[in-house]
Amino acid sequence: MKTNRAKISRLAITMTLVIAALSLGRMLWIRYMDSPWTRDGRVRADVVEIAPDVAGLVVQVAVRDNQHVSKGELLFAIDPEHYRNALEAAQALVEERKAELDMKLDEAGRRARVDDSVVSREDRQDARLAAAGARARYLEAQAVRDQAKLNLDRTQVRSPVDGWVSNLLVRPGDYAHAGTAELAVIDQHSFWVYGYFEENKVALMKIGDPARIRLLGSGQVISGHVESVAHGISDRDNPTDPHLLANVNPSFNWVRLAQRVPVRIRLDAVQGGQPLVAGMTCTVVVQPRRN
């Protein structure tokens, strides 16, 4: 009798463990298949490429690589002598054109006050047109001066955002070309996360759903929410040939891997701990809101 009870007890325990294992396995499978989460997440940030607006010899580099800078802080300076000389020449041209304008206005005023028997109507009109032309040349000289002043100001290259200097390549003595990036600044207020979710999980989430981000190799958890979902990804199996015809891949695999769709996650708040670095890997778990 005791032997039968022991066998029944062991059988019951075994069945209970099997049922619990099956239930746990089913829960994990449902969570894996039907929950919007991914280990393929990347920390991203806006990277501002800093290029001078004017060309010239670099005479000062005021920052170091990876240094934090504030908006408006000097990054590097270009030799201002050429632009200072151009500004002085432009200012001299403004004064010359102003004197010419005053002379033409006085001349037109005198002719307007003289009787028709002395100065013809045509001469008065010519004097007014000459004064108008002198005014236009004066305004043109002012524009040239303002541009020269702007060029002189732009020899001081400053940071447009708060952030960190990255990829500092410029050195004193280098020649900087206008429009050519010399360094980059990572905007510290622009960090977000791109989660690359399997296509069958995109329908499980909506804009505004809360998300939890866990950085790889760190216990730091960052809260965020779904900001947007990409509406297009590249189709590598359907390239276009030189004649603009579809080049369809004839092969078909029995196992089809789900495409990865980028989902942008906006960070709500970043507490202290491990600093965020653009390019870090993270796990993203979206928690769909119940309607």
Sequence and secondary structure as in RCSB ss.txt:
>XXXX:A:sequence
MKTNRAKISRLAITMTLVIAALSLGRMLWIRYMDSPWTRDGRVRADVVEIAPDVAGLVVQVAVRDNQHVSKGELL
FAIDPEHYRNALEAAQALVEERKAELDMKLDEAGRRARVDDSVVSREDRQDARLAAAGARARYLEAQAVRDQAKL
NLDRTQVRSPVDGWVSNLLVRPGDYAHAGTAELAVIDQHSFWVYGYFEENKVALMKIGDPARIRLLGSGQVISGH
VESVAHGISDRDNPTDPHLLANVNPSFNWVRLAQRVPVRIRLDAVQGGQPLVAGMTCTVVVQPRRN
>XXXX:A:secstr
 HHHHHHHHHHHHHHHHHHHHHHHHHHHHHHHHHS EEEEEEEE  EEEE  SS EEEEEE   TT EE TT EE
EEE  HHHHHHHHHHHHHHHHHHHHHHHHHHHHHHHHHS TTTS HHHHHHHHHHHHHHHHHHHHHHHHHHHHHH
HHHTTEEE SSSEEEES    TT EE TT   EEEEETT  EEEEEEEHHHHTT  TT EEEEEETT   EEEEE
EEEE S    TTS B TTS B       SS    EEEEEEEEEE  SSS   TT EEEEEE     
